[in-house]
Amino acid sequence: MILLEVIKSLSNQTRLNILEWLKEPFAHFPAEELADYSPDLGVCVSDIAKKAGMSVPTVSVYLKTMSTANILISTRKDQWTYYKRNEESIQELARHIKNNL
């Protein structure tokens, strides 16, 4: 984990919201958008963009940044890209903050 890269990837309120939404998708996304939800895949970019009230290209950049920092995991299925939290990396971040900062 590169701490600065992770912190930069979360330095935006929308990105923090996305991380929160993906923690409990059924609490934050309408059931019809999660009809085909799989914990192995995550939530579709278009559903995240709709929830954020932003364009798909803008949200895609946010998600890619978070994925590059290893906070999210992306999975491509056909023409759709899905994102889920990387819980292992998030726990590593929490431990690092607790123990070192």
C-alpha positions in Angstrom: 0.0 0.0 0.0 1.3 3.4 -0.9 -0.3 5.6 1.7 -0.1 8.9 -0.2 -1.7 7.3 -3.3 -4.6 5.9 -1.1 -5.2 9.2 0.7 -5.2 11.1 -2.6 -7.7 8.6 -4.0 -10.1 9.4 -1.1 -9.5 13.2 -1.1 -12.9 14.0 -2.6 -16.3 13.9 -0.9 -17.9 11.9 -3.7 -15.2 9.3 -3.6 -15.7 8.9 0.2 -19.4 8.6 -0.4 -18.8 5.9 -3.0 -16.7 3.9 -0.6 -19.5 4.2 2.0 -22.2 3.2 -0.5 -20.2 0.1 -1.6 -19.9 -1.0 2.0 -23.6 -1.7 2.1 -25.0 -1.5 -1.4 -28.6 -2.6 -0.4 -28.8 0.3 2.0 -27.7 2.9 -0.7 -28.9 1.7 -4.1 -32.5 1.0 -5.2 -33.4 -2.7 -5.2 -34.2 -2.7 -8.9 -30.6 -1.5 -9.7 -29.2 -4.4 -7.7 -31.5 -7.1 -9.1 -28.5 -8.9 -10.6 -26.1 -7.9 -7.7 -23.3 -10.3 -6.8 -20.9 -9.7 -4.0 -18.2 -11.1 -6.3 -18.8 -8.4 -8.9 -20.0 -5.4 -6.9 -22.0 -2.5 -8.3 -22.1 -1.3 -11.9 -20.5 2.0 -12.8 -23.7 3.4 -14.3 -25.6 2.7 -11.0 -22.8 4.5 -9.0 -22.9 7.4 -11.4 -26.7 7.7 -11.1 -26.5 7.7 -7.3 -23.7 10.3 -7.3 -25.7 12.5 -9.7 -22.6 12.7 -12.0 -21.7 11.6 -15.5 -20.5 8.1 -16.1 -17.1 9.3 -17.5 -16.5 11.5 -14.3 -17.4 8.7 -12.0 -15.3 6.2 -14.0 -12.2 8.4 -13.4 -13.0 8.5 -9.7 -13.4 4.7 -9.6 -10.2 4.1 -11.6 -8.3 6.3 -9.3 -9.6 4.4 -6.3 -8.9 1.1 -8.0 -5.3 2.1 -8.9 -4.8 2.9 -5.2 -6.1 -0.7 -4.4 -9.1 0.6 -2.4 -11.6 -0.8 -4.9 -11.6 -3.9 -7.1 -12.9 -3.7 -10.6 -14.4 -6.5 -12.6 -15.4 -6.4 -16.3 -18.4 -8.4 -17.4 -19.4 -8.1 -21.0 -19.6 -4.3 -21.7 -20.1 -3.4 -18.0 -17.6 -2.7 -15.3 -18.4 -3.4 -11.7 -16.7 -2.2 -8.5 -16.5 -3.5 -5.0 -14.5 -2.5 -1.9 -11.1 -4.1 -1.3 -11.7 -4.9 2.3 -8.2 -6.2 2.9 -6.6 -3.0 1.7 -9.1 -0.9 3.7 -8.3 -2.8 6.9 -4.6 -2.4 6.1 -5.1 1.3 5.8 -7.0 1.4 9.1 -4.2 -0.5 10.9 -1.5 1.8 9.4 -3.3 4.9 10.5 -3.9 3.4 14.0 -0.3 2.2 14.5 1.7 4.9 12.7 -0.1 8.2 12.4 
